[in-house]
């Protein structure tokens, strides 16, 4: 959970665009790897941690939707 008394920290808006892009790419790769496990719990945990990370930097969070091809 995010500490409400976290104080002044660097947010996504203060970060260099390359930093934001790299963070988002890392999160995307991490979620893709979690999805490859075919383990719902792993995907849900990864989604929750990614969501928390983005919120810590002042973003709106992360939501994962998985489309399955049969």
C-alpha positions as CSV (number, residue, x, y, z in Angstrom):
1,X,0.0,0.0,0.0
2,X,1.2,3.5,-0.8
3,X,2.2,5.5,2.3
4,X,0.2,8.7,2.5
5,X,3.1,10.4,4.2
6,X,5.6,9.7,1.4
7,X,6.4,13.3,1.0
8,X,8.0,14.9,-2.1
9,X,9.2,12.3,-4.6
10,X,10.0,12.2,-8.2
11,X,6.9,11.6,-10.3
12,X,6.3,10.5,-13.9
13,X,5.8,14.1,-14.9
14,X,9.2,15.1,-13.5
15,X,11.0,12.2,-15.1
16,X,12.8,12.4,-18.4
17,X,10.7,10.9,-21.2
18,X,13.4,8.2,-21.8
19,X,13.1,7.2,-18.1
20,X,9.3,6.9,-18.4
21,X,9.5,5.0,-21.7
22,X,12.0,2.5,-20.2
23,X,9.9,2.0,-17.1
24,X,6.8,1.3,-19.2
25,X,8.7,-1.1,-21.4
26,X,10.1,-2.9,-18.4
27,X,6.6,-3.3,-16.9
28,X,5.2,-4.4,-20.3
29,X,7.9,-7.1,-20.6
30,X,7.3,-8.2,-17.0
31,X,3.6,-8.6,-17.6
32,X,4.2,-10.5,-20.9
33,X,6.5,-12.9,-19.1
34,X,4.0,-13.4,-16.3
35,X,1.3,-14.2,-18.9
36,X,3.6,-16.8,-20.5
37,X,3.5,-18.8,-17.3
38,X,-0.2,-19.5,-17.8
39,X,-0.6,-19.1,-14.1
40,X,-3.4,-16.8,-13.1
41,X,-1.9,-16.1,-9.7
42,X,1.4,-15.0,-11.2
43,X,-0.4,-12.7,-13.6
44,X,-2.5,-11.2,-10.9
45,X,0.4,-10.6,-8.6
46,X,2.5,-9.1,-11.4
47,X,-0.5,-6.8,-12.3
48,X,-0.9,-5.7,-8.7
49,X,2.8,-4.9,-8.3
50,X,3.0,-3.1,-11.6
51,X,-0.1,-1.1,-10.6
52,X,1.4,-0.2,-7.3
53,X,4.7,0.9,-8.9
54,X,3.0,3.2,-11.4
55,X,0.8,4.7,-8.7
56,X,3.9,5.4,-6.6
57,X,5.2,7.5,-9.4
58,X,1.9,9.4,-9.6
59,X,0.3,7.5,-12.5
60,X,-3.2,6.1,-12.9
61,X,-2.1,2.5,-12.4
62,X,-2.1,-0.6,-14.6
63,X,-4.8,-3.0,-15.7
64,X,-4.1,-6.2,-17.5
65,X,-6.5,-7.9,-20.0
66,X,-5.5,-11.2,-21.5
67,X,-7.1,-12.3,-24.8
68,X,-6.8,-16.0,-25.4
69,X,-6.6,-17.4,-28.9
70,X,-7.9,-21.0,-29.3
